[in-house]
Amino acid sequence: MTIFEKNYLTSGEHNPAFTKDYISGHAELNPSDIAVIDNHKKVTYAEFNRHLDRFVDVTRKFELENGATVAIEWTSLYPHWLLMLAFETLGIITFTYTKTGAVDHGDMLSAVDLVICTQGNIPPNAKQLQIISRRWFLDALAANAETDRQQPVLPPDAPLAVYFTSGTTGDAKRVVENLRMHENRTEKSQLRARFNRQSRFLVWPSFALRGIYNFATTCIRAGGCCVYNSKDSVAQTISRHGLTHLSVLPSILKKTLDTLPDDFVKPDNLTISTFGGSVGDTLRARATERLATTLFENYSSNESGLISIVGPDGVGIVLPGVEVETVDDHHRPVWRQPGLVRVKSGGCIDSYDNDPDATATM
């Protein structure tokens, strides 16, 4: 039995397959397939798997206990993803933040057990610090890896990541995504996106958006390729790298359409999913005429993950495993009138982190 078969077929008391396990499987079956394109630098599954083994060893050297939290500044896709996956494999919680977002998350950066950041953006009061530089990254890639160590077995409620809500439910609140939620959300992403080995998904703008991380995870688990390009426009990236999947805000979709070159050739196969707002009929028509083969609107939240989608026919469907009802102020179900939307699914959070009042309200 190959590593790939063991990762996919074992069950019962064994760990659910980590994303690292899927990468190992694809590295065995299709080692030369491209897994990541980071600013035009291509990485095969064989390289991804080899580098990830080395990064697991590098992250062990921080001697963090299971359940510790690490904040990682976003610089570019590949080094950031290697760090996230390595820590995830060890049962360490990750928090992705951007250079501009560091100002809003000072308390978080002071509370975590380790901050990994660039030299010019060191937060005050960090408990432990690692500067990420090109030299540090290359040294980590060149290190010898021990591949025979046992990885921890995590229960379904083991926390994997911390992120913040966008503010649509009031002030931004801290959310912890556990293993159960992560698996449920990647399952729903695959149900909607249908990634495969030929898929190329644009990572935009960064993994600070947890939904983008979940889509990238789903794509890589299916053997596809994730693309990050901070230098070119979305339209240029679509043409240059043959993107098949794009997930953006409606405002970014409109901006992309407004700036398309006159000689832009519509892709043969591009699925666009939008989030964060509705897509009007005019924008939908423009997008399907110039850009998208298929366009889906996502109805989702940071607290629940994907709830429903509006397909090309404009009709919305609730995803399998999700229950939705609308209630009045007294929590009585209502029909064909405004109300509060209640959602139940395996992707829902159990509570806000360290915020009992918001948890009780929402």
C-alpha positions in Angstrom: 0.0 0.0 0.0 1.4 3.4 -1.0 1.6 6.4 1.4 -1.3 7.9 -0.7 -3.5 4.9 -0.1 -2.7 4.8 3.6 -3.5 8.5 4.0 -6.8 8.2 2.2 -8.0 4.8 3.4 -7.1 4.6 7.1 -9.9 5.5 9.5 -11.2 4.6 12.9 -8.8 5.7 15.7 -6.2 7.1 13.2 -5.7 10.8 12.6 -7.9 12.3 9.8 -5.6 13.0 6.8 -3.8 16.3 7.1 -3.3 18.5 4.0 0.3 17.4 4.3 -0.8 13.8 3.8 -2.6 14.7 0.6 0.5 16.5 -0.7 2.6 13.4 0.1 0.1 11.3 -1.8 0.1 13.5 -4.9 3.9 13.6 -4.7 4.0 9.8 -5.0 1.4 9.6 -7.8 2.1 12.7 -9.8 5.5 14.2 -8.6 6.0 16.5 -11.6 2.6 18.1 -11.4 2.7 21.8 -10.5 1.4 22.4 -7.0 2.1 26.1 -6.4 3.0 29.1 -8.7 4.2 31.9 -6.5 5.0 35.1 -8.5 5.8 32.9 -11.5 8.0 30.5 -9.4 6.7 27.0 -10.0 6.9 24.3 -7.4 6.1 20.7 -8.1 4.3 18.3 -5.7 7.6 16.4 -5.2 9.3 19.7 -4.2 6.4 20.8 -2.0 6.4 17.5 -0.2 10.2 17.5 0.4 10.2 21.1 1.5 7.3 20.5 3.9 9.1 17.7 5.6 12.0 20.1 6.2 9.7 22.8 7.5 8.1 20.4 10.0 11.6 19.8 11.4 12.3 23.6 11.5 9.0 24.3 13.3 9.8 21.5 15.9 12.9 23.4 16.9 10.8 26.2 18.4 9.8 23.6 21.0 6.2 24.8 21.2 3.7 22.7 23.0 0.6 21.2 21.3 -2.1 23.9 21.3 0.4 26.8 21.3 -0.4 29.7 18.9 1.9 31.2 16.2 1.3 34.5 14.3 2.7 34.5 10.8 3.1 37.7 8.8 2.0 37.2 5.2 4.8 37.9 2.7 4.1 35.5 -0.1 2.2 32.3 -0.7 4.8 29.5 -0.7 6.8 30.2 2.5 3.7 31.2 4.4 1.9 28.0 3.4 4.9 25.8 4.3 4.9 27.3 7.8 1.1 27.0 8.2 1.0 23.3 7.1 4.1 22.4 9.2 2.5 23.9 12.4 -0.9 22.4 11.6 0.8 19.0 11.4 2.2 19.5 14.8 -1.1 20.6 16.4 0.1 24.3 16.6 -2.6 27.0 16.1 -1.7 29.6 13.4 -2.8 33.2 12.9 -2.2 34.9 9.6 -1.9 38.6 9.5 -0.8 41.2 6.9 1.6 44.1 7.4 -1.3 46.5 7.3 -3.4 44.4 9.6 -0.7 44.2 12.3 -1.9 47.6 13.7 -5.4 46.2 14.4 -4.1 43.0 16.0 -1.5 44.3 18.5 -3.1 42.6 21.4 -3.2 39.3 19.5 0.5 39.6 18.5 1.4 40.2 22.2 -0.5 37.2 23.4 0.7 34.5 20.9 3.6 32.2 21.8 5.6 33.0 18.7 5.6 35.7 16.0 7.2 35.1 12.6 7.6 38.3 10.7 9.8 40.4 8.5 12.6 42.6 9.9 10.9 45.9 9.4 7.6 44.9 11.1 8.5 43.5 14.5 5.6 43.9 16.9 6.3 45.2 20.4 6.0 42.8 23.4 6.3 39.6 21.3 7.0 36.6 23.6 9.2 34.8 21.1 10.3 36.1 17.7 11.6 34.6 14.4 12.6 37.0 11.6 11.6 35.5 8.2 14.1 36.4 5.5 15.2 35.0 2.2 18.3 33.5 3.9 16.3 31.9 6.7 13.9 30.5 4.1 16.6 29.0 1.9 18.4 27.5 5.0 15.2 25.8 6.0 14.7 24.4 2.5 18.3 23.0 2.6 18.0 21.4 6.0 17.9 17.6 6.4 14.5 16.3 7.4 13.6 13.5 9.7 10.6 11.9 8.2 10.0 9.0 10.5 8.7 10.9 13.5 5.1 10.3 14.6 2.8 13.2 14.1 0.2 13.9 16.8 -3.3 12.5 16.8 -5.7 15.4 17.1 -9.4 15.1 18.2 -12.1 16.7 16.1 -12.3 19.8 18.4 -8.5 20.4 18.2 -8.0 24.1 17.3 -6.1 24.7 14.0 -6.3 28.4 13.4 -7.4 31.8 14.8 -8.9 34.5 12.7 -11.2 37.6 13.1 -14.7 38.2 11.8 -15.1 41.0 9.2 -17.3 43.2 11.3 -20.7 42.5 9.7 -21.9 41.2 13.0 -20.6 44.3 14.9 -17.1 44.7 16.1 -14.6 42.2 14.8 -14.6 39.1 17.0 -12.0 36.3 17.4 -12.9 32.9 16.0 -11.1 29.6 16.5 -11.4 27.1 13.7 -11.0 23.5 14.9 -10.3 20.3 12.9 -14.0 19.4 12.6 -14.9 22.8 11.2 -11.9 22.7 8.8 -12.8 19.4 7.4 -16.5 20.4 7.0 -15.6 23.6 5.2 -13.2 22.0 2.8 -15.8 19.4 2.0 -18.3 22.1 1.1 -15.7 24.0 -0.9 -15.1 20.9 -3.0 -18.8 20.3 -3.4 -19.1 23.8 -4.9 -15.8 24.2 -6.8 -15.2 20.7 -8.0 -11.4 21.0 -8.1 -9.3 18.4 -9.9 -5.7 17.9 -11.1 -6.3 20.5 -13.9 -7.6 23.2 -11.6 -5.7 26.4 -11.0 -7.0 28.6 -8.2 -5.9 32.2 -7.6 -5.0 32.9 -4.0 -6.3 36.5 -3.5 -5.4 38.6 -1.5 -3.9 36.4 1.2 -4.6 33.7 3.8 -5.7 36.4 6.2 -9.1 35.6 4.6 -9.8 32.2 6.1 -12.2 31.3 3.3 -9.4 31.8 0.7 -7.2 29.4 2.8 -9.9 26.8 2.8 -10.4 27.0 -0.9 -6.6 26.7 -1.5 -6.6 23.7 0.8 -9.4 22.1 -1.1 -7.7 22.7 -4.4 -4.3 21.3 -3.3 -6.0 18.2 -1.7 -7.6 17.6 -5.2 -4.2 17.7 -6.8 -4.7 21.1 -8.4 -2.4 24.1 -8.5 -2.6 27.3 -6.4 -1.4 30.6 -8.0 -0.3 33.8 -6.2 0.7 36.9 -8.1 1.3 40.2 -6.4 2.9 41.8 -9.5 0.3 41.4 -12.2 -3.4 42.3 -12.5 -6.1 39.6 -12.1 -6.7 39.6 -15.9 -3.0 39.2 -16.6 -2.8 36.3 -14.1 -5.8 34.6 -15.7 -4.3 34.7 -19.1 -0.7 33.9 -18.1 -1.4 31.0 -15.8 -4.6 29.6 -17.2 -6.7 30.0 -14.1 -9.8 27.9 -13.7 -11.1 29.2 -10.4 -11.3 32.6 -8.9 -13.0 33.8 -5.6 -13.3 37.5 -5.2 -15.5 40.3 -3.9 -18.1 41.7 -6.3 -16.2 45.0 -6.3 -13.0 43.3 -7.4 -14.9 41.5 -10.1 -16.3 44.8 -11.4 -12.8 46.4 -11.3 -11.4 43.5 -13.2 -14.0 43.7 -15.9 -13.6 47.5 -16.1 -9.9 47.2 -16.8 -9.9 44.2 -19.2 -7.7 44.9 -22.2 -9.6 45.2 -25.5 -7.7 42.2 -26.8 -8.4 40.0 -23.7 -9.5 36.5 -24.8 -12.2 35.0 -22.6 -10.9 31.8 -20.9 -12.4 28.5 -22.0 -13.0 27.4 -18.5 -13.2 29.8 -15.6 -15.4 29.4 -12.5 -15.8 32.6 -10.5 -17.3 32.6 -7.0 -18.1 35.8 -5.2 -18.4 36.5 -1.5 -19.1 39.5 0.7 -22.1 40.8 -1.2 -24.7 40.1 -3.9 -24.0 40.3 -7.7 -26.5 42.3 -9.6 -27.9 41.2 -13.0 -25.8 43.7 -14.9 -22.5 42.6 -13.3 -23.4 38.9 -13.7 -24.2 39.5 -17.4 -20.9 41.3 -18.0 -18.9 38.7 -16.1 -20.4 35.7 -18.0 -19.9 37.6 -21.3 -16.3 38.6 -20.9 -14.8 36.4 -18.2 -16.6 33.5 -16.5 -17.8 30.2 -17.8 -19.7 29.8 -14.6 -20.4 32.3 -11.8 -21.6 31.4 -8.3 -22.5 33.8 -5.5 -21.6 32.5 -2.1 -23.7 33.2 1.0 -21.5 32.5 3.9 -20.1 33.9 7.2 -16.9 33.6 9.2 -18.9 31.9 11.9 -20.5 29.2 9.7 -18.6 28.8 6.5 -20.5 28.3 3.3 -24.3 28.3 3.7 -25.8 28.5 0.3 -24.9 29.4 -3.3 -26.7 31.2 -6.1 -26.0 29.4 -9.4 -25.9 30.6 -13.0 -29.7 30.6 -13.1 -30.0 33.0 -10.3 -31.5 30.4 -8.0 -30.1 29.9 -4.5 -29.7 26.5 -2.9 -28.8 25.6 0.7 -25.8 23.3 0.7 -26.1 19.7 2.0 -25.6 19.4 5.8 -26.7 23.0 6.4 -30.0 23.9 8.1 -31.3 27.4 7.7 -34.4 29.1 9.2 -35.7 32.7 9.6 -37.1 33.7 12.9 -38.6 36.9 14.4 -37.3 38.7 17.5 -38.9 36.1 19.7 -37.1 33.3 17.8 -40.3 32.0 16.2 -40.0 30.8 12.6 -41.3 33.2 10.0 -41.9 32.7 6.3 -41.8 35.2 3.4 -41.0 38.1 5.7 -37.8 39.7 7.1 -36.2 38.2 10.1 -33.1 36.8 11.7 -31.3 34.1 9.9 -30.3 31.1 12.0 -27.8 28.6 10.6 -26.7 25.1 11.8 -24.0 23.0 10.2 -20.8 21.1 11.0 -18.8 24.1 9.9 -20.3 26.4 12.5 -18.2 27.7 15.4 -19.3 26.8 18.9 -18.5 30.2 20.4 -16.4 33.4 20.0 -13.0 33.1 21.6 -13.0 34.7 25.0 -16.1 36.7 24.4 -19.1 35.2 26.3 -21.3 38.2 25.8 -21.1 38.1 22.0 -21.4 34.3 22.1 -24.6 34.6 24.1 -26.0 37.2 21.7 -25.2 35.6 18.4 
